Amino acid sequence: MPLTLGVDVGGTFTDVVVFDGDVVTGRKLLTTSDPSLAVTEALATSGVDADTVFLHGTTAGTNALLESRGARTALVTSPGFEDLIEIGRQARPSLYDPFADRPPPLVDRSLRFADDGDMANLIELLQAAGPQSVAVALVRSYRDPEEELALGETLRSAMRIPVSVGARVSPAFREYERVASTVLNAYLTPEVAGYLGRLDAETTAGRRLAMTSGGGLLPFAAAVEYAGRLVLSGPAAGVVAAAELGNAKGHASVISFDMGGTSTDVCRITGGDLSSDSHRGGAGWVNRVPSLPVRTIGAGGGSLAWVDAGGALRVGPRSAGSNPGPAAYGLGGENATVTDANVVMGRIPPESTLGGSVSLDVASARQVMNVLGSALGPDPGAAASGVIEVVDTHMERALRAVSVEEGVDPRDSALVAFGGAGGLHASRLARRLGMRTTLVPPLSGVFSALGLLLARPSSDALRTVMLEEGSPLLSGVSGSIVAEAGERFDRHHGVVAERVEQFGEMRYSGQSHELTVPLCDDWLTLRSVFEVEHHRRFGFVQEGQPIELVNVRAVVWGRAPMVWSDLHALSASRRPEAGSTLARVEGREIQVPVWGRAELPPGFETEGPAIVVESDSATWLEPDDRVVVHDDGTLEIHS
């Protein structure tokens, strides 16, 4: 069987998982300033050849957006709508903050042009403006995209630069979202194309696919055209893996909790369904493309702790990154971080190697934490526990946002904790939310990279149909959409499709927002499904109010490179022996047992307080926690 390699780039570490058809292994590398260098190193040291399948979770688009490093972009739109991306919608970033501003538009006013029918003049104006990328989005082309597609091809031939067309990027109605999403795609395309192009030149791998925000895999060549779909590339892979774990363990609902070095990503998955919708954004910009409902906050192991002007302790969103990283890395970090707090609290044993390669510098961690504590006031020794409390509060809020705020009781879900720092905070967060079960999967430190191997190739298609309840066109509305998605899948992947899913975006007549539900071909069933979802989300239904089917979407899925059962069961061994370390528990320092995860046999049980360590992460067990080891190595914690 050919080698399958998954590489997920994070802000601090680059995670690598390799599957040779029999054994799955994982490791971490420090992320480099040019992320492609760490990826190239992973490829060079993994035995890649022409038969290798290379799967990638990339931050190229995300970083370009967050750091404003996108291309000089021009917009071509319908006359009178050149300023639409700046006018936007009525919604504001913070309703009661008069000083909160939207991010600036991604296209300068001098680079916005109207399609007035004079093609020669339009091309002349564009060439004089000198953009690096062009977005073409005509306001009403969701009804008939042919004019828009033809315009895009003409400009591509004349300009010889990337051209993003709304009909391919975001084909549904609503002019602002359509134009803004196309602009964002064009803004990111040169950066993503350059990054993936460099990787293409550096690897001999036969198949090269990138993870999309919607949880599917797309070949590099196609991903360049859909750069806006890569904004949640890495986090989506973790959600895929969490869904597979939930299915394997029989949990109807799980909440993924991925705490890395720079950020924390959370997502709720019900019934193993990786349902994505098109109503997402990134860093304040509209990005209406299929995306999993991931919520990201600036809280990770490398998040900086600081004291604000009012004397309050703050954590994040700024991060120490991989260079210099936390003080505990011993690479010159001079500011306290969450990782340093965990080291001082004793939750990461002194002999640990962070990421499997970085030796722990306990003295430096204590020094920066003492400096922070001195700035806080009379009890410097409480600084580390204060940092943990603040960052846990941020993450608890994020977990509530994907559960309680969406009308779902988190107590009905299992918490799936992963990432380099996820296991250190998961049990405490589960207790706060009343969640009884926490799962820490095998390869938890590189779990998102494992998710790349568990993901499926996919392609999708979407169309606005605007059908009123009772329309006889419902029964045949999805046929052409399914065919379009299938044709795109064949063109992109060239492998056999395994499954087709169909969704409808629906609303009550008069509403200005839609809900995504599985599509069926009779109105009675469709109304029932829609009202169940409406009641779950909003707590009511409108009896007798007509419904509308606004958009129809089809997704075609292929076969994943591996399945959960490919993770071999642990072999039984003699009862392991625990070491011990000094840790701060409930305000006092005590000796707690330290277990090596690789030595724990199936069925092993123990209680907290305790630490379970592995090469690239650790799991902290709160007092009275009970953990049991599954056959596949999953730790199941009951709080």
Protein Blocks (a to p, Z undefined) as FASTA:
>chain_A
ZZdddddddfkbccddddehlaccdddddddfblmlmmmmmmmmnopafkbccddddfkl
mmmmmnopaccddddddehilmmmmnmpmbdfblklmkbccdddfbdfklcccdehiaml
mmmmmmmnopabdcdddfklmmommlmmmmmmmmmmmnopacddfklmmmcghjklmmmm
mmmmmmmmmmmmmmmmmmmmmpcbfbdcdddfkopacdfklmmmmmmlmmmmmmmmmmmm
mmmmmmmnopabdcdddddfkbccddddehhiacdcfkbceehiacdddddfdddddddf
klccdddfkopacedjbdebjbnbjfklonopabdcfklmmmmnopacfkbcehhlaccd
fklmmmmmmmmmmmnomblmlmmmmmmmmmmmmmmmmmmmmmmmnopafklpccddedjk
lmmmmmmmmmmnopabdcddehklmmmmmmmmmpccdddddddfkpaehiaklmmmmmmm
mmmmmmmmmmmnopacfbdcdddddddehiabdcdddddfbfklmmmmmmmmmmmmnopa
cehiacddfbdcdddddddfbdfklpccdddddddddddddddeehiacddddddfklpc
ghiacddddddddfkbccdddehiacdddfkopacddZZ
